Structure formats: C-alpha cells, structure tokens
Amino acid sequence: MGEKLICNNKKAYHDYFIEEKFEAGMVLQGTEVKSLRAGKANLNDAFMQVRNGEAFLHNLHISPYDFGNRQNHDMDRHRKLLLHRKEIDRMYASIREQGCSAIPLRLYFKDGLVKVEIGLAKGKKLYDKREDLKKKDSQRELSQALKNRNRD
C-alpha cells in the first residue's frame, strides 16, 4: 500500500546532524486521525521525551477536526509513542550520555497506520550551517551548469 506523507520537519535537517532514525507508532484518538488525513499537523518545535520507561511526543500540533463534536481532541497533548523496549533504552542512553536530542523528522501513513520517524540528533553550530548552505549552493550551481551544457 505504501506511504503517504502527512508532514515533515525540514527545520530539523537545518539545525541538527541526524545520526540515527527510528520508526514509531503513536497512540491517537479518532478525531486526531481524521485531522491527520486532512493533513493538518505541524512538527516544528516537537520533541521526544522518555518518562518512566515510556516515550512521549511533545509539542506535536494536530489541528482540531472540523466536523468533530465536543469529544474533539486537545491540540497539543502529549502523545505516547509505540517503540520496543530496546529502542527506548538506546534512545534514552544517547540522550543522557551523548547529549543527543530526539526529534520527529516526518509524520506519515504506512499501511493505514500513523507512523512518526524519530531522529537522534546533535545540534549544529552556526559555522556548520553556513558550510551546509555553501555546499547546497555549489551543488545547485553545478547542476545548473550541467543542465545548460546538455541543452547546447
């Protein structure tokens, strides 16, 4: 059936070095899923936190479902992530010992289920960001030059 992207976190790739990625399910309410099908979600400023051996996603904004009634969901509630114990322990160890951050990279449907891709990330310094921008610019110029050369 494949994957259908709901939203992704472009800012994460700009601000962090992504070292490792994990796929996790989420515990959601019915109106949240309907709102996600409409594409009304925002991953900016979201992060993962481990409490009492369980992983939770904070600051994930899912807009209320337009046709929902009084049982509509709370927009910014903490959502439990469904991960294996070994994955949670490995992520928790990286966060505590190496100073990594656990950041959601993208939110998508996979075979009808909502999945979130969590990345273990280390923060970039300002000079790293500048270096990445220089690489992107040079890559763009190179592809532009090849494109123009192939036209002639």
C-alpha positions in Angstrom: 0.0 0.0 0.0 3.0 2.3 0.6 3.5 5.5 2.5 1.6 8.8 2.4 3.5 11.8 3.8 1.5 14.0 6.2 4.2 16.5 7.1 7.9 16.6 7.6 10.3 18.7 9.7 12.7 20.5 7.3 14.0 22.7 10.1 15.4 19.6 11.9 17.8 18.9 9.0 18.9 22.5 9.0 19.5 22.7 12.8 20.8 19.2 13.6 23.1 16.4 12.4 20.8 13.3 12.2 22.8 10.3 13.5 20.2 7.5 13.7 16.5 7.1 12.8 13.7 5.1 14.4 10.1 4.4 13.2 7.4 4.6 15.9 3.7 4.3 16.1 1.5 6.7 18.1 -1.5 6.4 20.4 -4.1 8.6 18.8 -7.8 9.4 19.2 -10.3 9.1 16.4 -10.6 12.8 15.6 -6.8 13.1 15.5 -6.5 10.5 12.8 -9.3 12.3 10.7 -7.5 15.6 11.1 -4.2 13.9 10.0 -5.9 12.5 6.9 -6.7 16.1 6.1 -3.0 17.0 6.5 -3.5 19.3 9.5 -0.4 18.7 11.5 2.8 20.7 12.4 6.0 19.1 13.6 8.0 22.3 14.2 9.3 22.5 17.7 8.2 19.0 18.5 10.5 16.7 20.5 10.5 13.3 22.2 11.0 12.7 25.9 11.3 9.5 27.9 9.5 9.3 31.2 9.1 6.1 33.4 10.4 3.9 30.6 7.8 5.2 28.1 8.4 7.6 25.1 6.2 10.6 24.6 6.0 13.2 21.8 5.6 16.8 23.0 4.6 19.9 21.0 3.1 18.0 18.1 0.3 20.2 16.9 -2.7 18.5 15.3 -5.5 20.9 14.5 -9.0 20.0 15.7 -11.1 18.1 13.3 -13.6 20.5 11.6 -16.6 18.2 11.9 -15.7 16.9 15.4 -18.1 17.4 18.3 -17.4 18.0 21.9 -15.2 14.9 22.1 -12.7 16.6 19.8 -9.1 16.1 20.9 -6.8 18.5 22.7 -4.4 20.0 20.1 -1.1 20.0 21.9 -1.4 17.0 24.2 1.5 14.6 24.9 1.2 11.5 22.6 2.6 8.2 23.6 5.0 6.6 21.1 4.9 2.9 20.5 8.5 1.6 20.4 10.3 -1.6 21.5 11.9 -1.5 25.0 15.4 -1.9 23.5 14.8 1.1 21.2 13.6 3.3 24.1 16.6 2.3 26.2 19.1 3.0 23.4 17.5 6.4 22.7 17.4 7.3 26.4 21.1 6.3 26.8 22.1 8.5 23.8 20.1 11.4 25.2 21.6 11.2 28.6 25.2 10.3 27.8 26.0 11.8 24.4 23.8 14.9 24.7 21.7 14.0 21.7 18.1 15.2 21.1 15.2 13.0 19.9 13.4 14.9 17.2 10.5 13.9 14.9 11.5 14.1 11.3 8.4 13.2 9.5 4.8 12.0 10.1 3.2 9.6 7.6 0.7 6.9 7.0 2.1 3.4 6.4 -0.4 0.7 5.5 -3.2 2.8 7.1 -1.4 3.4 10.4 0.1 6.7 11.5 3.9 6.5 11.9 6.5 9.0 13.1 10.2 8.9 12.2 12.3 9.9 15.2 15.9 11.0 14.6 18.6 11.1 17.2 20.3 14.4 16.5 23.2 16.6 17.6 22.9 20.3 17.3 24.8 22.2 14.6 26.9 25.2 15.2 26.5 28.4 13.1 29.6 27.6 11.1 28.2 24.1 10.3 25.0 25.7 8.9 27.0 28.1 6.8 29.1 25.2 5.4 25.9 23.3 4.5 24.5 26.3 2.7 27.8 26.7 0.7 27.6 23.0 -0.3 24.0 23.4 -1.4 24.8 26.5 -3.4 27.8 24.9 -5.1 25.7 21.7 -5.8 22.9 23.9 -7.3 25.4 25.8 -9.5 27.0 22.6 -10.7 23.6 21.0 -11.6 22.6 24.3 -13.4 25.9 24.3 -15.4 25.4 20.6 -16.4 21.8 21.4 -17.4 22.8 24.3 -19.5 25.7 22.3 -21.1 23.3 19.5 -22.0 20.9 21.9 -23.7 23.7 23.1 -26.2 
